[in-house]
Amino acid sequence: MTGPAPPDTVVGWARRAPVHVVAGVLIALSVAWRASITRRGYLAVDDFPLISRADAAGLGPDYLLALYNNHFMPAAHLLTWVTHRLTGYEYWPYATLLIIGQAVVSIALYRLLVLMLPA
């Protein structure tokens, strides 16, 4: 017969903090879901104009600070410009960025909820 798991093991930690385990599983599932959808896709509607603008423009304030569909997004312009210069119209870098973005946003939301809703 086995007793309770020691607190310094993964099982012991999971028993003490089941909400964190569930959150980790949900984050992993959302990233896997995003990866499975992204793997089947290719560049789409907004991607071509954004990449075309990156191709035609130099890296300067006129390009970085320009609005796109009334959105101010200098970081997205910079990321698109650098990615296009390094890889052209390849899809894999943009797919990788989507998956990384899904993981980062999921973890950030989890951390925000932990801060806002203390146990």
Disulfide bonds with the S-S distance in Angstrom:
none
